[in-house]
Amino acid sequence: MNRPFVESCEQNRDVIHQVIQPYLKPGIEVLEIASGTGQHAVYFADLNPQIRWQTSDRAEYLPGIQSWLTFTKLQNLIDPILLDVCLKWPSQQYDLIFTANSLHIMDDAEARACINGTAQCLEPSGFFIAYGPFNYNGGFTSESNRRFEDWLKLNNPKSGIKHFEVLNEIAEQSGLKLYADITMPANNRILIWQLETLPDN
Ligand SMILES: C[S@@+](CC[C@H](N)C(=O)[O-])C[C@H]1O[C@@H](n2cnc3c(N)ncnc32)[C@H](O)[C@@H]1O
């Protein structure tokens, strides 16, 4: 099959990598939720051969991701697993969970399930890194994000850009503490949460 390709991944992969690279410590296990085409996974795994990058997505995306893995033959890129955030999560724990451009595609229940599932799947002190557009203080951060929202709703009325404050409350209830909130080009952000560890008794 032809390898799936989206231009946006080519455009944002370097700026995302600049932010996430310090978190990609040698030896860590990364789970990517919603790998999509697999382009981000290939790029980040290739630049960081000392980490292991587990791809995942819903069933219809898995053959496309697999086609990239077969093509690149990267030893540290793991065959995609089926992961719908509302269904069964891996039994393995990961040091870092990454997702790009997925929370606004999900409906509210899916976004909640994504955060709750992530918290369950992270090693203590592990990081959850989410890239994409987010709303703040009850509104859009730009006119282009407002137009993007209209376009999203045409495809799926239940999808939409999520409010940072709502996501952060869900995250806190799951034991995730906001670690960083970084402005990115094109009205996007990178949100980084860290799983809090309970103090020893
Ligand atoms: C716009 S694509 C982003 C893909 C890729 N991460 C990127 O940045 O190009 C949205 C992704 O969210 C995934 N997605 C939507 N709902 C999901 C769910 N309930 N569980 C897991 N993935 C989901 C889709 O399958 C798709 O891969």
The ligand as an SDF file (V2000), in Angstrom:
LIG
                    3D

 27 29  0  0  0  0  0  0  0  0999 V2000
   -6.2110   14.4810   13.0280 C   0  0  0  0  0  0  0  0  0  0  0  0
   -5.6730   12.8470   13.3380 S   0  0  0  0  0  0  0  0  0  0  0  0
   -4.0750   13.1280   14.0770 C   0  0  0  0  0  0  0  0  0  0  0  0
   -3.1280   12.0370   13.7320 C   0  0  0  0  0  0  0  0  0  0  0  0
   -1.6640   12.3150   14.0900 C   0  0  0  0  0  0  0  0  0  0  0  0
   -1.4420   12.2330   15.5060 N   0  0  0  0  0  0  0  0  0  0  0  0
   -1.1980   13.6360   13.5420 C   0  0  0  0  0  0  0  0  0  0  0  0
   -0.8360   14.5350   14.3010 O   0  0  0  0  0  0  0  0  0  0  0  0
   -1.2060   13.7730   12.3130 O   0  0  0  0  0  0  0  0  0  0  0  0
   -6.7000   12.3860   14.7020 C   0  0  0  0  0  0  0  0  0  0  0  0
   -6.4000   11.0280   15.2680 C   0  0  0  0  0  0  0  0  0  0  0  0
   -7.1840   10.8240   16.4510 O   0  0  0  0  0  0  0  0  0  0  0  0
   -7.5400    9.4710   16.4750 C   0  0  0  0  0  0  0  0  0  0  0  0
   -8.6680    9.2340   17.3630 N   0  0  0  0  0  0  0  0  0  0  0  0
   -9.8830    9.8090   17.3250 C   0  0  0  0  0  0  0  0  0  0  0  0
  -10.6810    9.2550   18.2480 N   0  0  0  0  0  0  0  0  0  0  0  0
   -9.9440    8.3180   18.9050 C   0  0  0  0  0  0  0  0  0  0  0  0
  -10.2160    7.4100   19.9460 C   0  0  0  0  0  0  0  0  0  0  0  0
  -11.4300    7.3220   20.5130 N   0  0  0  0  0  0  0  0  0  0  0  0
   -9.2100    6.6010   20.3760 N   0  0  0  0  0  0  0  0  0  0  0  0
   -7.9880    6.6780   19.8140 C   0  0  0  0  0  0  0  0  0  0  0  0
   -7.6800    7.5020   18.8000 N   0  0  0  0  0  0  0  0  0  0  0  0
   -8.6620    8.3130   18.3540 C   0  0  0  0  0  0  0  0  0  0  0  0
   -7.8480    9.1580   15.0350 C   0  0  0  0  0  0  0  0  0  0  0  0
   -7.9270    7.7780   14.8140 O   0  0  0  0  0  0  0  0  0  0  0  0
   -6.7130    9.8660   14.3360 C   0  0  0  0  0  0  0  0  0  0  0  0
   -5.5640    9.0650   14.2340 O   0  0  0  0  0  0  0  0  0  0  0  0
  1  2  1  0
  2  3  1  0
  2 10  1  0
  3  4  1  0
  4  5  1  0
  5  6  1  0
  5  7  1  0
  7  8  2  0
  7  9  1  0
 10 11  1  0
 11 12  1  0
 11 26  1  0
 12 13  1  0
 13 14  1  0
 13 24  1  0
 14 15  1  0
 14 23  1  0
 15 16  2  0
 16 17  1  0
 17 18  1  0
 17 23  2  0
 18 19  1  0
 18 20  2  0
 20 21  1  0
 21 22  2  0
 22 23  1  0
 24 25  1  0
 24 26  1  0
 26 27  1  0
M  CHG  2   2   1   9  -1
M  END
$$$$
